[in-house]
Amino acid sequence: MNEFHFENAFPSVPAAVHLRLEKALEEKNMNLNKAKRPVATLAIVLALLLGLTGMAYAATQTGILEYLVGSEEKASEDLKGSVQTVTAEAFGDNIQIDLTGAIFDGDRLALSFTAENKMPGEIALVTLDTVTLNGKWVPINFQSFQEQWLPDVFTVDVAPVVRNPISGGMLSGVLEEDYTGIVQGEATFVVSRPVKEMVVVDPWMWYDMEAVIPDAEWRRDYEDRKGAIEQSGLKVADVFTMEAGYWLQEGYTPVNVSGHFLLDRAEYSELAPFYAGPGYGERPAFSNVTNRAGQMQVTERITLSFTLDADAAKESRIEPELEDIPLENGTVHFEKVAITPLSTLIEIRIYPKENTQKAKNALMDCYGAAWLCNANGEPIDYMDMEGEGWKGYREEAGGENYLVIETSWGGMKTLPDALGFSFPDASETDDADMQRLRQEFTEKVVIPLK
């Protein structure tokens, strides 16, 4: 009988081709996750202390700063002063969740958590499902616990990676309620586990890493992931069973080496009608848990209760009352100006002199690319925090046409004396009238902060 070498079962992949493809996909996934998962969730300083074994560490109030901006050293003094002392913990289905910090500024809520799988040999999928304040639903715009595997064996990052416990958090959208006094909060996590057992079906588990990734530094990071998967106790498909259908018909939940469900991938869409349960892939309103019927089952809901002081949160809030500003072709109205250590929230509305769609479109052409800056026209030095960004759009409401310019971003490192607007990304124009109108806008539309 001829000897079969598993390491040679798949042909060697040209490094220049496969490495670029894999690295591009990983970086794409990391960039997508960054919108919900700031870099502090994989803090390297903790990686020296923690591993797959789940060594416990003390939760501190600096957890919220780690989540939001990467470290306490990168936070402004005002942001540090905004941290509220909160303590909450809950346990269920061998998953321990701890609330490690909170910041509330009257508009947005940020929370940080640690999550630990007390039985790391039995992998779980953990999602921060809902957050409420006084029973009112809080929209979660960014979070790091959206279908988070625990232990986090599928992440590729600078080795060694923190895989259990993990730290992270959430940042809300702008809240509609005006909260005062002591506010009661709840954060609910949902734990899901494979219906039968999970299996990693991916040829990457069998590749010759030296052939595929010649760069030693990159190779170490990928080998670290491979080792974490192997140590986790997960079943790994061998070279003879590298087909999703084989495992699905046996009742397993197959994922690839990045932890993505194979039934989510286009190449396996023909298998979904046979193995995906009713509503697979759907997400109910006001929930962050995706239906994985037939593949995963909810085994626990873990709720942490906490309190916030809404009045204390507003002490460092700047919310100036500003008069409308007349322009040559319209009027600027400040719908919202709220500056806090956590948030930079600006919404201005520009009403044209003539209430017509044509005039509104002309405002868009002229001012649609207005960008928030300091009063000297220089870029604002924001902290490295998640934010929705900038929007310029046309609107019609109540019979009135107007242009909306919004900025929704994180806090600033240093508060300038005033804010203004510039047009760094506006298309070049030789139109003297448009140049004059934009110049008038930058000179008149100023928001004093001090």
C-alpha positions in Angstrom: 0.0 0.0 0.0 1.4 3.4 -1.0 2.1 5.8 1.7 -0.1 9.0 1.5 1.4 12.3 2.7 -1.4 14.6 3.9 0.9 17.6 3.7 1.1 17.1 0.0 -2.5 16.3 -0.6 -3.2 19.8 -2.0 -0.9 21.3 -4.6 1.6 24.0 -3.5 0.0 27.4 -3.9 2.1 30.1 -5.5 2.9 32.4 -2.7 2.4 35.6 -4.7 -1.1 34.5 -5.6 -2.6 32.8 -2.6 -1.0 34.9 0.0 -2.3 38.1 -1.5 -5.8 36.7 -1.8 -5.8 35.3 1.7 -4.3 38.5 3.2 -6.7 40.7 1.3 -9.6 38.7 2.6 -8.4 38.8 6.1 -7.7 42.5 5.9 -11.1 43.1 4.4 -12.7 41.2 7.3 -10.7 43.1 9.8 -11.7 46.4 8.2 -15.4 45.3 8.4 -14.9 44.3 12.0 -13.2 47.6 12.8 -16.6 49.4 12.4 -17.8 47.3 15.3 -14.6 46.3 17.0 -11.9 48.8 18.0 -8.3 47.7 18.2 -8.3 47.4 21.9 -10.3 44.2 21.8 -7.1 42.4 21.0 -4.7 44.4 23.2 -1.3 43.0 22.9 -0.3 43.9 26.4 -2.9 41.4 27.7 -1.8 38.8 25.2 1.4 38.4 27.2 -0.7 37.3 30.2 -3.7 35.5 28.7 -4.1 32.5 26.5 -6.6 29.9 25.4 -6.6 28.5 29.0 -8.8 31.3 30.2 -6.7 32.8 32.9 -8.8 35.3 34.9 -7.8 39.0 35.1 -9.3 41.9 37.1 -11.9 44.0 35.3 -11.1 47.7 35.6 -12.8 50.9 34.7 -10.1 51.5 32.1 -11.7 48.8 30.0 -14.0 51.4 28.4 -11.0 53.5 27.4 -9.3 50.4 26.0 -12.3 49.7 23.9 -12.9 53.2 22.6 -9.5 54.6 21.9 -7.0 51.8 22.4 -5.6 52.6 25.8 -5.9 55.0 28.7 -2.9 57.0 27.5 -4.7 57.8 24.2 -7.7 59.2 25.9 -8.2 62.9 26.6 -8.5 64.0 30.2 -12.1 64.9 29.7 -12.9 61.4 28.3 -11.2 59.8 31.3 -13.2 62.0 33.6 -16.4 60.9 31.9 -16.0 57.2 32.9 -18.7 56.1 35.3 -18.0 53.5 38.0 -20.2 50.6 37.1 -20.0 47.0 38.3 -22.1 44.1 36.9 -21.5 40.5 36.2 -23.5 37.5 35.1 -22.9 33.9 34.3 -24.8 31.3 32.2 -24.0 28.2 30.2 -20.4 28.4 31.3 -20.0 31.9 29.9 -18.9 34.7 32.3 -19.7 38.3 31.3 -18.4 41.3 33.2 -19.2 45.0 32.6 -15.9 46.8 32.9 -16.8 50.4 32.1 -19.4 52.9 30.9 -19.5 56.4 29.4 -22.8 58.2 28.8 -22.9 61.8 27.4 -26.6 62.4 27.1 -26.6 61.4 23.4 -24.5 58.2 23.1 -23.7 55.3 25.4 -20.5 53.3 25.4 -20.0 50.1 27.4 -17.1 47.7 27.7 -17.2 44.0 28.7 -15.0 41.0 29.2 -16.3 37.6 28.2 -14.8 34.2 29.2 -15.7 30.7 28.3 -15.2 28.7 31.5 -15.2 25.5 29.4 -13.0 26.6 26.4 -13.1 23.1 24.9 -16.8 23.7 24.0 -16.8 26.7 21.7 -19.7 29.1 21.9 -21.0 32.0 19.7 -21.7 35.1 21.8 -23.6 38.2 20.6 -24.5 41.4 22.5 -28.2 41.3 21.5 -29.9 44.3 23.2 -29.1 47.2 25.5 -31.8 49.2 27.2 -31.9 52.3 29.4 -35.0 52.6 31.6 -36.5 49.9 29.5 -36.0 51.8 26.2 -34.2 50.1 23.4 -30.7 51.5 22.6 -29.5 51.3 19.0 -26.1 49.6 18.9 -24.1 51.2 16.0 -20.8 49.5 16.8 -19.9 46.4 18.8 -17.2 43.8 19.0 -19.6 41.0 20.2 -21.5 40.5 16.9 -21.3 36.7 16.5 -18.1 36.5 18.5 -16.6 33.0 18.9 -15.4 32.2 22.4 -12.7 31.1 22.6 -11.8 33.4 19.6 -9.7 30.8 17.8 -10.3 32.1 14.3 -8.7 35.5 14.5 -5.5 36.3 12.7 -3.5 39.1 14.4 -0.1 39.7 15.8 0.8 36.5 17.7 0.1 35.5 20.4 -3.5 36.6 20.3 -5.9 37.0 23.3 -8.5 34.3 22.7 -10.1 33.6 26.0 -11.2 35.7 27.9 -11.7 38.5 25.4 -12.4 42.2 25.9 -14.6 44.5 23.8 -17.6 46.7 23.9 -20.3 48.7 22.1 -21.1 52.3 21.1 -24.6 53.4 20.5 -26.2 55.6 18.0 -27.8 58.9 19.0 -30.5 58.3 21.5 -33.9 59.8 21.2 -34.7 59.9 24.9 -33.6 62.7 27.2 -32.5 60.9 30.4 -32.1 62.5 33.8 -31.1 61.3 37.2 -30.3 57.7 37.9 -30.9 55.5 34.8 -31.4 51.8 35.0 -29.6 49.9 32.2 -29.5 46.3 31.0 -27.3 44.5 28.5 -28.3 41.1 27.3 -26.0 38.6 25.6 -27.2 35.6 23.7 -25.1 32.4 23.7 -25.5 29.9 20.8 -23.9 26.6 20.3 -23.7 24.1 17.4 -26.8 21.8 17.1 -24.5 18.8 17.0 -20.8 19.7 16.7 -18.8 22.1 14.7 -16.2 21.2 12.1 -13.6 23.3 10.4 -13.7 22.6 6.6 -10.8 24.5 5.0 -7.7 23.4 3.1 -5.8 26.1 4.9 -5.6 23.6 7.8 -3.5 21.3 5.6 -1.3 23.7 3.6 2.4 23.8 3.8 2.7 27.2 5.6 6.3 27.7 4.6 5.4 27.3 0.9 2.2 29.4 1.1 3.6 32.2 3.4 7.3 32.7 2.8 7.4 35.8 5.1 8.2 34.4 8.6 6.5 37.1 10.5 3.2 36.7 8.7 3.5 32.9 8.8 3.8 33.0 12.6 0.5 34.8 12.9 -1.3 32.2 10.6 0.4 29.3 12.4 -0.8 30.9 15.7 -4.4 30.7 14.4 -4.0 27.1 13.2 -2.6 26.1 16.6 -5.5 27.8 18.4 -8.0 25.9 16.2 -6.2 22.6 16.9 -5.9 23.2 20.6 -9.6 24.1 20.9 -10.7 20.6 20.4 -12.7 21.4 17.3 -13.1 18.7 14.7 -11.0 19.5 11.5 -11.9 18.0 8.2 -9.1 15.9 6.6 -8.2 16.1 3.0 -10.7 13.4 2.0 -13.7 15.1 3.5 -13.2 18.7 2.3 -16.9 19.0 1.2 -19.5 20.9 3.2 -22.3 18.5 2.1 -20.5 15.5 3.7 -20.6 17.2 7.1 -24.0 18.8 6.7 -25.6 15.4 6.0 -24.0 14.1 9.2 -25.6 16.9 11.2 -22.4 19.0 11.8 -22.0 22.8 11.6 -19.2 23.4 9.1 -17.2 26.7 9.2 -14.1 27.8 7.3 -10.8 28.7 8.9 -12.1 32.3 9.6 -15.1 31.0 11.5 -17.6 31.9 8.8 -20.6 29.5 8.3 -20.2 27.6 5.0 -24.0 27.9 4.5 -23.5 31.7 4.3 -21.2 31.4 1.3 -22.5 31.6 -2.2 -20.7 28.4 -3.4 -22.9 26.4 -0.9 -26.2 28.2 -1.5 -27.7 25.1 -3.2 -27.3 23.2 0.1 -29.2 25.8 2.2 -32.7 24.5 1.3 -31.8 21.1 2.7 -29.8 22.0 5.8 -30.8 25.6 6.9 -33.8 25.9 9.1 -36.7 28.3 8.7 -35.6 31.9 8.6 -31.9 31.1 8.4 -29.8 34.3 8.0 -32.6 36.6 9.1 -32.3 39.0 12.0 -35.4 40.2 13.8 -36.0 44.0 14.4 -34.4 45.4 17.6 -32.1 42.3 17.8 -28.5 41.6 16.8 -28.8 37.8 16.8 -28.9 36.3 13.4 -31.1 33.2 12.9 -28.9 30.1 12.4 -31.7 27.6 12.5 -30.5 24.1 11.7 -26.8 25.0 12.4 -26.8 26.8 15.8 -29.2 26.8 18.8 -29.6 29.4 21.5 -28.6 27.9 24.8 -28.6 30.9 27.1 -29.5 34.6 27.5 -27.3 36.5 30.0 -28.5 39.9 31.3 -26.3 42.3 33.2 -28.1 45.1 35.1 -26.4 48.4 35.9 -27.1 52.1 36.7 -25.8 55.4 35.2 -26.0 58.9 36.5 -27.4 60.8 33.5 -26.9 64.3 35.1 -23.3 63.7 35.9 -22.8 62.7 32.3 -23.8 66.1 31.0 -21.3 68.1 33.1 -18.7 68.3 30.3 -21.3 68.8 27.6 -21.1 71.8 25.3 -24.4 72.7 23.6 -24.4 76.3 22.5 -27.5 78.1 21.4 -26.8 79.6 18.0 -28.8 82.0 15.9 -29.6 81.4 12.2 -27.1 82.7 9.8 -28.2 84.4 6.6 -26.3 83.7 3.4 -26.6 85.1 -0.1 -28.5 82.1 -1.3 -30.1 80.8 1.9 -30.2 80.5 5.6 -28.2 78.2 7.9 -30.1 76.8 10.9 -28.3 74.8 13.6 -30.5 71.8 14.3 -28.1 70.2 16.7 -24.7 71.0 18.1 -23.5 68.8 20.9 -19.8 68.5 21.8 -18.8 66.0 24.5 -15.6 64.0 25.4 -17.3 61.1 23.7 -19.1 62.7 20.7 -18.9 65.4 18.1 -22.5 65.8 16.8 -23.4 68.5 14.4 -26.4 68.9 12.2 -27.0 72.0 10.2 -29.8 72.7 7.8 -29.5 75.2 4.9 -32.8 76.5 3.6 -32.7 78.1 0.1 -34.2 81.5 -0.5 -36.6 80.0 -2.9 -38.4 76.9 -1.6 -37.9 74.8 -4.7 -36.2 71.6 -5.6 -34.0 73.4 -8.1 -32.8 75.8 -5.4 -32.2 72.9 -3.0 -30.1 71.1 -5.6 -28.1 74.2 -6.1 -27.3 74.3 -2.4 -26.1 70.7 -2.7 -23.8 71.5 -5.5 -22.4 74.5 -3.6 -22.2 73.3 0.0 -22.7 69.5 -0.1 -19.0 68.8 0.5 -18.7 71.1 3.5 -16.3 69.4 6.1 -16.1 70.2 9.8 -12.8 71.8 10.8 -11.5 74.2 13.4 -12.0 78.0 12.9 -8.6 78.2 11.1 -9.7 75.7 8.5 -7.4 73.0 9.9 -8.5 69.3 10.3 -9.9 68.4 13.8 -7.7 66.1 15.8 -10.2 63.4 16.8 -9.4 60.6 19.1 -9.1 57.2 17.4 -12.7 56.3 18.0 -15.5 54.9 15.9 -18.1 57.2 14.4 -20.6 57.4 11.6 -18.7 60.1 9.8 -20.1 62.9 7.6 -23.3 63.1 5.5 -24.6 65.8 3.1 -28.0 65.1 1.6 -31.1 66.8 0.3 -34.3 66.7 2.2 -38.0 67.7 1.9 -40.2 67.8 5.0 -43.3 69.7 5.9 -43.4 71.3 2.5 -39.9 72.8 2.8 -36.8 71.9 0.8 -33.4 72.1 2.5 -29.9 70.7 2.6 -28.6 68.7 5.6 -25.0 68.5 6.6 -24.2 66.1 9.5 -21.1 65.1 11.4 -21.4 62.2 13.8 -18.0 61.3 15.2 -16.1 60.6 18.4 -14.5 63.0 20.8 -11.7 65.4 20.1 -8.2 65.2 21.6 -8.1 68.9 22.2 -11.1 71.2 22.2 -10.6 74.1 19.8 -11.9 77.6 20.5 -14.4 77.3 17.6 -15.5 75.0 14.8 -16.0 76.0 11.2 -16.3 74.4 7.8 -14.0 74.0 4.8 -14.3 72.3 1.3 -11.2 70.1 1.0 -12.9 67.4 -1.1 -15.1 69.7 -3.2 -14.5 69.4 -6.9 -12.4 72.1 -8.5 -14.5 74.9 -10.0 -13.8 78.0 -12.1 -17.3 79.3 -11.2 -16.6 82.6 -9.5 -20.1 82.8 -8.0 -19.7 79.3 -6.3 -16.2 80.3 -5.0 -17.7 83.4 -3.5 -20.6 81.6 -1.9 -18.3 79.0 -0.4 -16.0 81.7 0.9 -19.0 83.4 2.5 -20.0 80.1 4.1 -16.5 79.5 5.7 -16.4 83.0 7.0 -19.9 83.2 8.5 -20.7 79.6 9.6 -18.6 79.4 12.8 -19.5 77.5 16.0 -17.8 79.1 19.1 -17.0 76.5 21.8 -15.2 78.7 24.4 
